[in-house]
Amino acid sequence: MAINLTCLDTYPSSPLVPILANNSNASIHPSSYNPGTGGLAQIISTSIINSAFSIDDVRTTLKTIFDTDSQPWSNISEITKIKPIPSIIIYTSIILGLIFSLSLNFCVFSCLKSRKQRGRKREQSKTTQICTCLVIILYLVALGDMIYVAYRVNKSNGSIDTTIKQVNRDIYPKEIRDYFIYVRQQIENLDEYCAQPATILINASKSILVETFDKILKEKYFIRNITDSLNNITTNIKDLDIIVADYTSISPSANETYEKAKKGYNDMMNSLQTPLQEICNYASQSQPDIDNILLNALNLVHEYLRKVITTIDYDILEKILPSDNQLFMSIEFEEEIRGYISSIGTVFLILIIFVVLIPVGFLIFLILAHLCRCDRTESSNKTPHDLRMRRISDVSSMNGSHRHKSHHGYSQQDSYSQDEDFEYTNRNSSCVVPCLMRLAYSIMVIIFIIMVIFSGVYYALDLSIQGACRSVHDDQPFLVSFVTDKIGGTHTSFFNGSDINTTVLNVIDDCHNNVHFTIRMIDNYWSTLDRYINDMMNELNKNIFEEFIKSIGETSIPDEITLLNQFISEANIPNIATKVNQIKGNLTTIQTILKNITVAEPTLPQTLVNSTIMEFNDYVKKVFELTLDSCPLPLPLIYKTDTLICHELGGSISGLWLSIFFLMFLTVAGLCVFGIKVYKRLN
């Protein structure tokens, strides 16, 4: 009977790891956030907002708004302490003050009556020309700004509508919830590898350890030399059996001695089979004392993964709306809100158009009226000659005694008649035009007040979006700490004592550097796993060594050699002596090997242990990488939301309030200059 060590010749390879991770859809997204890269209004707006609303102000605002103890919305005095509110109030106050100051100047000029100063007609004409050019320039710029602002308002309305629709229907809570369910399932798959006794990690450890102990048995226990000697002995015994059967002259006592020697050899081989089969038994069947060592090491990962799963279940999925309602708000309510926003945007567009077209239309009206008055003046200057002669004769007949002054009398009377006509026409114009201007300006002041409210809303949106996006891009440590404090619950203790804040920040860094997040998360775990693998190997080696000592104690090779020598002397046959001497040589070799085993240290070479540990660690890392996504963060969802809110919506809102302010300022300034010009001509 030969020793069966086929497990050492054909030990199983490490099992293949199924690919459950999905790392193919890498998203490309700009990492920086700079809203002040557009037009002049966006650049100025970003500078103003950054100076008025710093990162510290964003932190304070978030803490104040979401502080459940302070309840700022129930107290107006608390609301005014929030940094954006005073900024919005100051902004609207400045605009209103500017509009009312210009309106006051307009009213003052409209009420003043200046005296006729005929000697300064030339100077007034030059002033009128300057005012006319300035008004034309202001309103040309205002018309261009009106088109630009109307385009941006329409674009911002579309961005707000798209953002509300996509956030409600696609992003929250549906895509967020689905993604965390997906991550949870991946962690469950990995947890099965660490929790169950017959998984790929246990089987891989068996394969790696069997391969390692194949080397150990060869180098430390000389297993190949022992098996070769035993196989040679077995072959010689078979040959010796044939020889003994051929010789009938062998005495019964010699046969009895031979049978005792064979029985002793079989017992010795069975004893040596036990330690040599120890590693084969470990590879072919479960050995709790060895497997439990690795399971204890994997149980640390199992406990860590269960905490992550618990955090996802109770601190994330439970905070999101239940599965029977996949939307943050109903479709009807969402469409109602979008309808209101669309209506408000349409009204605002109409106001923007009217606030420029009213003064422009009024200017056109006055130009046409002036042209008509000029036509009437020219027609009066072109009176027929006979009418003039008749007027002269009438004057001459009535003033015959003053014929020598007829020429001068005609000129003076005719001049007086023309002055009376002009004064009558001017008096009518001075009544109608100021009334129309005051009416138009009153309407525009109402429009301005409404536009100030709208621009204040756009300023608040711009302030909020820029503050939020700057926090997301540039203040991630605070934002992570703030969010985890609000939704972290009690399940915040993670592996090796790390908290959820540190874990999330490490994950963000690893995702940014394209490093698998598990490398850092369980970095301190490898030393623990190394220690457990080292214990497994030493435990298995201890079992083998103890079995060898036990087998050596049960084996008496000198007694076997004595029996074989006795058999040679009793048989006295040369062929038998040759075979028996070969058996004795193999037994002596085995005796020498067993003696070396008993005096050897029952420890393993550290270099071999370290190489085995490294091989198993690489396999564990491979399992983690193929089971879990490289980055557990919902990067496509984050990039989609960031693009939607910070880049598209934020880009359409950024600086819009300042463009509206420029438009109102140009319109008011142009109207004031225009009013001054008109009143100067009327007076």
VENLINPE-V613490 format. One record per residue. N is the residue number from 1. RES is the residue in one letter. SS is DSSP state (H for helix, E for strand, C for the rest). Layout:
n->N res->RES ss->SS
n->N res->RES ss->SS
This chain:
n->1 res->M ss->C
n->2 res->A ss->C
n->3 res->I ss->C
n->4 res->N ss->C
n->5 res->L ss->C
n->6 res->T ss->H
n->7 res->C ss->H
n->8 res->L ss->H
n->9 res->D ss->H
n->10 res->T ss->C
n->11 res->Y ss->C
n->12 res->P ss->C
n->13 res->S ss->C
n->14 res->S ss->C
n->15 res->P ss->C
n->16 res->L ss->C
n->17 res->V ss->C
n->18 res->P ss->C
n->19 res->I ss->C
n->20 res->L ss->C
n->21 res->A ss->C
n->22 res->N ss->C
n->23 res->N ss->C
n->24 res->S ss->C
n->25 res->N ss->C
n->26 res->A ss->C
n->27 res->S ss->C
n->28 res->I ss->C
n->29 res->H ss->C
n->30 res->P ss->C
n->31 res->S ss->C
n->32 res->S ss->C
n->33 res->Y ss->C
n->34 res->N ss->C
n->35 res->P ss->C
n->36 res->G ss->C
n->37 res->T ss->C
n->38 res->G ss->C
n->39 res->G ss->C
n->40 res->L ss->H
n->41 res->A ss->H
n->42 res->Q ss->H
n->43 res->I ss->H
n->44 res->I ss->H
n->45 res->S ss->H
n->46 res->T ss->H
n->47 res->S ss->H
n->48 res->I ss->H
n->49 res->I ss->H
n->50 res->N ss->H
n->51 res->S ss->H
n->52 res->A ss->H
n->53 res->F ss->C
n->54 res->S ss->C
n->55 res->I ss->H
n->56 res->D ss->H
n->57 res->D ss->H
n->58 res->V ss->H
n->59 res->R ss->H
n->60 res->T ss->H
n->61 res->T ss->H
n->62 res->L ss->H
n->63 res->K ss->H
n->64 res->T ss->H
n->65 res->I ss->H
n->66 res->F ss->C
n->67 res->D ss->C
n->68 res->T ss->C
n->69 res->D ss->C
n->70 res->S ss->C
n->71 res->Q ss->C
n->72 res->P ss->H
n->73 res->W ss->H
n->74 res->S ss->H
n->75 res->N ss->C
n->76 res->I ss->H
n->77 res->S ss->H
n->78 res->E ss->H
n->79 res->I ss->H
n->80 res->T ss->C
n->81 res->K ss->C
n->82 res->I ss->C
n->83 res->K ss->H
n->84 res->P ss->H
n->85 res->I ss->H
n->86 res->P ss->H
n->87 res->S ss->H
n->88 res->I ss->H
n->89 res->I ss->H
n->90 res->I ss->H
n->91 res->Y ss->H
n->92 res->T ss->H
n->93 res->S ss->H
n->94 res->I ss->H
n->95 res->I ss->H
n->96 res->L ss->H
n->97 res->G ss->H
n->98 res->L ss->H
n->99 res->I ss->H
n->100 res->F ss->H
n->101 res->S ss->H
n->102 res->L ss->H
n->103 res->S ss->H
n->104 res->L ss->H
n->105 res->N ss->H
n->106 res->F ss->H
n->107 res->C ss->H
n->108 res->V ss->H
n->109 res->F ss->H
n->110 res->S ss->H
n->111 res->C ss->H
n->112 res->L ss->C
n->113 res->K ss->C
n->114 res->S ss->C
n->115 res->R ss->C
n->116 res->K ss->C
n->117 res->Q ss->C
n->118 res->R ss->H
n->119 res->G ss->H
n->120 res->R ss->H
n->121 res->K ss->H
n->122 res->R ss->H
n->123 res->E ss->H
n->124 res->Q ss->H
n->125 res->S ss->H
n->126 res->K ss->H
n->127 res->T ss->H
n->128 res->T ss->H
n->129 res->Q ss->H
n->130 res->I ss->H
n->131 res->C ss->H
n->132 res->T ss->H
n->133 res->C ss->H
n->134 res->L ss->H
n->135 res->V ss->H
n->136 res->I ss->H
n->137 res->I ss->H
n->138 res->L ss->H
n->139 res->Y ss->H
n->140 res->L ss->H
n->141 res->V ss->H
n->142 res->A ss->H
n->143 res->L ss->H
n->144 res->G ss->H
n->145 res->D ss->H
n->146 res->M ss->H
n->147 res->I ss->H
n->148 res->Y ss->H
n->149 res->V ss->H
n->150 res->A ss->H
n->151 res->Y ss->H
n->152 res->R ss->H
n->153 res->V ss->H
n->154 res->N ss->H
n->155 res->K ss->H
n->156 res->S ss->H
n->157 res->N ss->H
n->158 res->G ss->H
n->159 res->S ss->H
n->160 res->I ss->H
n->161 res->D ss->H
n->162 res->T ss->H
n->163 res->T ss->H
n->164 res->I ss->H
n->165 res->K ss->H
n->166 res->Q ss->H
n->167 res->V ss->H
n->168 res->N ss->H
n->169 res->R ss->H
n->170 res->D ss->H
n->171 res->I ss->H
n->172 res->Y ss->C
n->173 res->P ss->E
n->174 res->K ss->H
n->175 res->E ss->H
n->176 res->I ss->H
n->177 res->R ss->H
n->178 res->D ss->H
n->179 res->Y ss->H
n->180 res->F ss->H
n->181 res->I ss->H
n->182 res->Y ss->H
n->183 res->V ss->H
n->184 res->R ss->H
n->185 res->Q ss->H
n->186 res->Q ss->H
n->187 res->I ss->H
n->188 res->E ss->H
n->189 res->N ss->H
n->190 res->L ss->H
n->191 res->D ss->H
n->192 res->E ss->H
n->193 res->Y ss->H
n->194 res->C ss->H
n->195 res->A ss->H
n->196 res->Q ss->C
n->197 res->P ss->C
n->198 res->A ss->C
n->199 res->T ss->C
n->200 res->I ss->H
n->201 res->L ss->H
n->202 res->I ss->H
n->203 res->N ss->H
n->204 res->A ss->H
n->205 res->S ss->H
n->206 res->K ss->H
n->207 res->S ss->H
n->208 res->I ss->H
n->209 res->L ss->H
n->210 res->V ss->H
n->211 res->E ss->H
n->212 res->T ss->H
n->213 res->F ss->H
n->214 res->D ss->H
n->215 res->K ss->H
n->216 res->I ss->H
n->217 res->L ss->H
n->218 res->K ss->H
n->219 res->E ss->H
n->220 res->K ss->C
n->221 res->Y ss->C
n->222 res->F ss->C
n->223 res->I ss->H
n->224 res->R ss->H
n->225 res->N ss->H
n->226 res->I ss->H
n->227 res->T ss->H
n->228 res->D ss->H
n->229 res->S ss->H
n->230 res->L ss->H
n->231 res->N ss->H
n->232 res->N ss->H
n->233 res->I ss->H
n->234 res->T ss->H
n->235 res->T ss->H
n->236 res->N ss->H
n->237 res->I ss->H
n->238 res->K ss->H
n->239 res->D ss->H
n->240 res->L ss->H
n->241 res->D ss->H
n->242 res->I ss->H
n->243 res->I ss->H
n->244 res->V ss->H
n->245 res->A ss->H
n->246 res->D ss->H
n->247 res->Y ss->C
n->248 res->T ss->C
n->249 res->S ss->C
n->250 res->I ss->C
n->251 res->S ss->C
n->252 res->P ss->H
n->253 res->S ss->H
n->254 res->A ss->H
n->255 res->N ss->H
n->256 res->E ss->H
n->257 res->T ss->H
n->258 res->Y ss->H
n->259 res->E ss->H
n->260 res->K ss->H
n->261 res->A ss->H
n->262 res->K ss->H
n->263 res->K ss->H
n->264 res->G ss->H
n->265 res->Y ss->H
n->266 res->N ss->H
n->267 res->D ss->H
n->268 res->M ss->H
n->269 res->M ss->H
n->270 res->N ss->H
n->271 res->S ss->H
n->272 res->L ss->H
n->273 res->Q ss->H
n->274 res->T ss->H
n->275 res->P ss->H
n->276 res->L ss->H
n->277 res->Q ss->H
n->278 res->E ss->H
n->279 res->I ss->H
n->280 res->C ss->H
n->281 res->N ss->H
n->282 res->Y ss->H
n->283 res->A ss->H
n->284 res->S ss->H
n->285 res->Q ss->C
n->286 res->S ss->C
n->287 res->Q ss->C
n->288 res->P ss->H
n->289 res->D ss->H
n->290 res->I ss->H
n->291 res->D ss->H
n->292 res->N ss->H
n->293 res->I ss->H
n->294 res->L ss->H
n->295 res->L ss->H
n->296 res->N ss->H
n->297 res->A ss->H
n->298 res->L ss->H
n->299 res->N ss->H
n->300 res->L ss->H
n->301 res->V ss->H
n->302 res->H ss->H
n->303 res->E ss->H
n->304 res->Y ss->H
n->305 res->L ss->H
n->306 res->R ss->H
n->307 res->K ss->H
n->308 res->V ss->H
n->309 res->I ss->H
n->310 res->T ss->H
n->311 res->T ss->H
n->312 res->I ss->H
n->313 res->D ss->H
n->314 res->Y ss->H
n->315 res->D ss->H
n->316 res->I ss->H
n->317 res->L ss->H
n->318 res->E ss->C
n->319 res->K ss->C
n->320 res->I ss->C
n->321 res->L ss->C
n->322 res->P ss->C
n->323 res->S ss->C
n->324 res->D ss->C
n->325 res->N ss->C
n->326 res->Q ss->C
n->327 res->L ss->E
n->328 res->F ss->C
n->329 res->M ss->C
n->330 res->S ss->C
n->331 res->I ss->H
n->332 res->E ss->H
n->333 res->F ss->H
n->334 res->E ss->H
n->335 res->E ss->H
n->336 res->E ss->H
n->337 res->I ss->H
n->338 res->R ss->H
n->339 res->G ss->H
n->340 res->Y ss->H
n->341 res->I ss->H
n->342 res->S ss->H
n->343 res->S ss->H
n->344 res->I ss->H
n->345 res->G ss->H
n->346 res->T ss->H
n->347 res->V ss->H
n->348 res->F ss->H
n->349 res->L ss->H
n->350 res->I ss->H
n->351 res->L ss->H
n->352 res->I ss->H
n->353 res->I ss->H
n->354 res->F ss->H
n->355 res->V ss->H
n->356 res->V ss->H
n->357 res->L ss->H
n->358 res->I ss->H
n->359 res->P ss->H
n->360 res->V ss->H
n->361 res->G ss->H
n->362 res->F ss->H
n->363 res->L ss->H
n->364 res->I ss->H
n->365 res->F ss->H
n->366 res->L ss->H
n->367 res->I ss->H
n->368 res->L ss->H
n->369 res->A ss->H
n->370 res->H ss->H
n->371 res->L ss->H
n->372 res->C ss->H
n->373 res->R ss->H
n->374 res->C ss->H
n->375 res->D ss->H
n->376 res->R ss->H
n->377 res->T ss->H
n->378 res->E ss->H
n->379 res->S ss->H
n->380 res->S ss->H
n->381 res->N ss->H
n->382 res->K ss->C
n->383 res->T ss->C
n->384 res->P ss->C
n->385 res->H ss->H
n->386 res->D ss->H
n->387 res->L ss->H
n->388 res->R ss->H
n->389 res->M ss->H
n->390 res->R ss->H
n->391 res->R ss->H
n->392 res->I ss->H
n->393 res->S ss->H
n->394 res->D ss->H
n->395 res->V ss->H
n->396 res->S ss->H
n->397 res->S ss->H
n->398 res->M ss->H
n->399 res->N ss->C
n->400 res->G ss->H
n->401 res->S ss->H
n->402 res->H ss->H
n->403 res->R ss->H
n->404 res->H ss->H
n->405 res->K ss->H
n->406 res->S ss->H
n->407 res->H ss->H
n->408 res->H ss->H
n->409 res->G ss->H
n->410 res->Y ss->H
n->411 res->S ss->H
n->412 res->Q ss->H
n->413 res->Q ss->H
n->414 res->D ss->H
n->415 res->S ss->H
n->416 res->Y ss->H
n->417 res->S ss->H
n->418 res->Q ss->H
n->419 res->D ss->H
n->420 res->E ss->H
n->421 res->D ss->H
n->422 res->F ss->H
n->423 res->E ss->H
n->424 res->Y ss->H
n->425 res->T ss->H
n->426 res->N ss->H
n->427 res->R ss->H
n->428 res->N ss->H
n->429 res->S ss->H
n->430 res->S ss->H
n->431 res->C ss->H
n->432 res->V ss->H
n->433 res->V ss->H
n->434 res->P ss->H
n->435 res->C ss->H
n->436 res->L ss->H
n->437 res->M ss->H
n->438 res->R ss->H
n->439 res->L ss->H
n->440 res->A ss->H
n->441 res->Y ss->H
n->442 res->S ss->H
n->443 res->I ss->H
n->444 res->M ss->H
n->445 res->V ss->H
n->446 res->I ss->H
n->447 res->I ss->H
n->448 res->F ss->H
n->449 res->I ss->H
n->450 res->I ss->H
n->451 res->M ss->H
n->452 res->V ss->H
n->453 res->I ss->H
n->454 res->F ss->H
n->455 res->S ss->H
n->456 res->G ss->H
n->457 res->V ss->H
n->458 res->Y ss->H
n->459 res->Y ss->H
n->460 res->A ss->H
n->461 res->L ss->H
n->462 res->D ss->H
n->463 res->L ss->H
n->464 res->S ss->H
n->465 res->I ss->H
n->466 res->Q ss->H
n->467 res->G ss->H
n->468 res->A ss->H
n->469 res->C ss->H
n->470 res->R ss->H
n->471 res->S ss->H
n->472 res->V ss->H
n->473 res->H ss->H
n->474 res->D ss->H
n->475 res->D ss->C
n->476 res->Q ss->H
n->477 res->P ss->H
n->478 res->F ss->H
n->479 res->L ss->H
n->480 res->V ss->H
n->481 res->S ss->H
n->482 res->F ss->H
n->483 res->V ss->H
n->484 res->T ss->H
n->485 res->D ss->H
n->486 res->K ss->H
n->487 res->I ss->H
n->488 res->G ss->C
n->489 res->G ss->C
n->490 res->T ss->C
n->491 res->H ss->C
n->492 res->T ss->C
n->493 res->S ss->E
n->494 res->F ss->C
n->495 res->F ss->H
n->496 res->N ss->H
n->497 res->G ss->H
n->498 res->S ss->C
n->499 res->D ss->E
n->500 res->I ss->H
n->501 res->N ss->H
n->502 res->T ss->H
n->503 res->T ss->H
n->504 res->V ss->H
n->505 res->L ss->H
n->506 res->N ss->H
n->507 res->V ss->H
n->508 res->I ss->H
n->509 res->D ss->H
n->510 res->D ss->H
n->511 res->C ss->H
n->512 res->H ss->H
n->513 res->N ss->C
n->514 res->N ss->C
n->515 res->V ss->C
n->516 res->H ss->C
n->517 res->F ss->H
n->518 res->T ss->H
n->519 res->I ss->H
n->520 res->R ss->H
n->521 res->M ss->H
n->522 res->I ss->C
n->523 res->D ss->C
n->524 res->N ss->C
n->525 res->Y ss->H
n->526 res->W ss->H
n->527 res->S ss->H
n->528 res->T ss->H
n->529 res->L ss->H
n->530 res->D ss->H
n->531 res->R ss->H
n->532 res->Y ss->H
n->533 res->I ss->H
n->534 res->N ss->H
n->535 res->D ss->H
n->536 res->M ss->H
n->537 res->M ss->H
n->538 res->N ss->H
n->539 res->E ss->H
n->540 res->L ss->H
n->541 res->N ss->H
n->542 res->K ss->H
n->543 res->N ss->H
n->544 res->I ss->H
n->545 res->F ss->H
n->546 res->E ss->H
n->547 res->E ss->H
n->548 res->F ss->H
n->549 res->I ss->H
n->550 res->K ss->H
n->551 res->S ss->H
n->552 res->I ss->H
n->553 res->G ss->H
n->554 res->E ss->H
n->555 res->T ss->C
n->556 res->S ss->C
n->557 res->I ss->H
n->558 res->P ss->H
n->559 res->D ss->H
n->560 res->E ss->H
n->561 res->I ss->H
n->562 res->T ss->H
n->563 res->L ss->H
n->564 res->L ss->H
n->565 res->N ss->H
n->566 res->Q ss->H
n->567 res->F ss->H
n->568 res->I ss->H
n->569 res->S ss->H
n->570 res->E ss->H
n->571 res->A ss->H
n->572 res->N ss->C
n->573 res->I ss->C
n->574 res->P ss->H
n->575 res->N ss->H
n->576 res->I ss->H
n->577 res->A ss->H
n->578 res->T ss->H
n->579 res->K ss->H
n->580 res->V ss->H
n->581 res->N ss->H
n->582 res->Q ss->H
n->583 res->I ss->H
n->584 res->K ss->H
n->585 res->G ss->H
n->586 res->N ss->H
n->587 res->L ss->H
n->588 res->T ss->H
n->589 res->T ss->H
n->590 res->I ss->H
n->591 res->Q ss->H
n->592 res->T ss->H
n->593 res->I ss->H
n->594 res->L ss->H
n->595 res->K ss->H
n->596 res->N ss->H
n->597 res->I ss->H
n->598 res->T ss->H
n->599 res->V ss->H
n->600 res->A ss->C
n->601 res->E ss->C
n->602 res->P ss->C
n->603 res->T ss->C
n->604 res->L ss->C
n->605 res->P ss->C
n->606 res->Q ss->H
n->607 res->T ss->H
n->608 res->L ss->H
n->609 res->V ss->H
n->610 res->N ss->H
n->611 res->S ss->H
n->612 res->T ss->H
n->613 res->I ss->H
n->614 res->M ss->H
n->615 res->E ss->H
n->616 res->F ss->H
n->617 res->N ss->H
n->618 res->D ss->H
n->619 res->Y ss->H
n->620 res->V ss->H
n->621 res->K ss->H
n->622 res->K ss->H
n->623 res->V ss->H
n->624 res->F ss->H
n->625 res->E ss->H
n->626 res->L ss->H
n->627 res->T ss->H
n->628 res->L ss->C
n->629 res->D ss->C
n->630 res->S ss->C
n->631 res->C ss->C
n->632 res->P ss->C
n->633 res->L ss->C
n->634 res->P ss->C
n->635 res->L ss->H
n->636 res->P ss->H
n->637 res->L ss->H
n->638 res->I ss->H
n->639 res->Y ss->H
n->640 res->K ss->H
n->641 res->T ss->H
n->642 res->D ss->H
n->643 res->T ss->H
n->644 res->L ss->H
n->645 res->I ss->H
n->646 res->C ss->H
n->647 res->H ss->H
n->648 res->E ss->H
n->649 res->L ss->H
n->650 res->G ss->H
n->651 res->G ss->H
n->652 res->S ss->H
n->653 res->I ss->H
n->654 res->S ss->C
n->655 res->G ss->C
n->656 res->L ss->H
n->657 res->W ss->H
n->658 res->L ss->H
n->659 res->S ss->H
n->660 res->I ss->H
n->661 res->F ss->H
n->662 res->F ss->H
n->663 res->L ss->H
n->664 res->M ss->H
n->665 res->F ss->H
n->666 res->L ss->H
n->667 res->T ss->H
n->668 res->V ss->H
n->669 res->A ss->H
n->670 res->G ss->H
n->671 res->L ss->H
n->672 res->C ss->H
n->673 res->V ss->H
n->674 res->F ss->H
n->675 res->G ss->H
n->676 res->I ss->H
n->677 res->K ss->H
n->678 res->V ss->H
n->679 res->Y ss->H
n->680 res->K ss->H
n->681 res->R ss->H
n->682 res->L ss->H
n->683 res->N ss->C
